[in-house]
Amino acid sequence: MKISNPFNTSASNVGNAAMQASGVPWDAPVEMRLGADGPGEIGAYIEISTTRGFSQRIPIDEARLSECRHEEGGPAGIALCQQLVDDLAARIRTVVKEAVRG
């Protein structure tokens, strides 16, 4: 999934973009959701779970989000955000495979 210039660099937007970019089919036997350990988006994560009791959290790296914000939407910031989304999407695919295997 491509990140465009006016992209909001909140953890929830990055997490949603990563979930969409992961390409997990809508009928996969897993549930994905965004969460946070603190108020706002402190300790944000993507949680992947199944009805069989599998549950794993993928943290959304706050330091990498800060780097994206620091670049203020310029080409370097867009590239950093895109790489973060791509990395999270890859991790999601890996965790979903683990979840499905049980």
C-alpha positions in Angstrom: 0.0 0.0 0.0 1.4 3.4 -1.0 1.7 6.2 1.4 0.8 9.6 0.0 2.1 13.0 1.0 -0.8 14.1 3.3 -0.6 10.8 5.1 -1.5 11.1 8.8 1.4 9.5 10.7 -0.7 8.4 13.7 -0.1 4.8 14.9 -3.6 3.9 14.1 -3.3 5.1 10.5 0.0 3.3 10.0 -1.5 0.2 11.6 -4.5 0.3 9.4 -2.4 0.8 6.3 -0.2 -2.2 7.3 -3.2 -4.4 7.8 -4.5 -3.5 4.4 -1.1 -3.9 2.8 -0.7 -7.4 4.4 -3.1 -8.8 1.9 -4.7 -11.2 4.4 -7.9 -12.4 2.9 -11.1 -11.2 4.5 -12.2 -14.8 5.2 -9.0 -15.9 6.8 -9.6 -17.6 10.2 -8.0 -14.8 12.1 -9.0 -11.5 13.7 -6.8 -8.4 13.4 -7.3 -5.3 15.5 -5.5 -2.2 16.7 -4.9 -1.6 20.3 -2.8 0.5 22.7 -1.4 0.0 26.2 -1.9 3.6 27.2 -4.0 6.7 26.6 -4.1 7.8 23.0 -1.8 5.7 21.0 0.9 5.0 23.6 2.1 1.5 23.2 0.1 0.9 20.0 0.0 -2.6 18.5 -1.7 -4.8 16.0 -3.2 -7.9 17.6 -3.8 -11.1 15.6 -5.9 -13.8 17.2 -7.9 -16.9 16.5 -10.9 -18.5 18.1 -8.6 -21.4 19.1 -6.7 -19.2 21.6 -3.8 -17.9 19.5 -3.0 -14.3 20.2 0.1 -12.2 19.3 0.8 -8.5 19.4 2.9 -6.7 16.8 4.1 -3.4 18.3 4.0 -0.3 16.2 7.5 1.2 16.7 7.1 4.7 18.3 10.6 5.7 17.4 10.1 4.9 13.8 6.8 6.9 13.8 8.7 9.8 15.3 11.2 9.7 12.5 8.4 9.8 10.0 6.9 12.8 11.7 10.3 14.6 12.0 10.6 14.6 8.2 7.2 16.5 8.0 5.7 14.7 5.0 8.7 15.3 2.7 10.1 12.5 0.4 12.3 11.1 3.2 9.3 11.0 5.6 7.1 9.3 3.0 9.8 6.7 2.4 10.3 6.1 6.1 6.5 5.7 6.6 6.2 3.4 3.6 9.1 1.2 4.9 7.4 1.0 8.4 4.1 0.0 6.8 5.8 -2.6 4.6 7.7 -4.0 7.6 4.5 -4.3 9.6 2.7 -5.9 6.7 5.4 -8.5 6.4 5.2 -9.2 10.1 1.5 -9.5 9.9 1.7 -12.1 7.1 4.2 -14.1 9.2 2.0 -14.1 12.3 -1.1 -14.9 10.3 0.7 -18.0 8.9 1.7 -19.1 12.4 -1.9 -18.5 13.6 -3.4 -20.6 10.8 -1.0 -23.4 11.3 -2.0 -23.5 15.0 
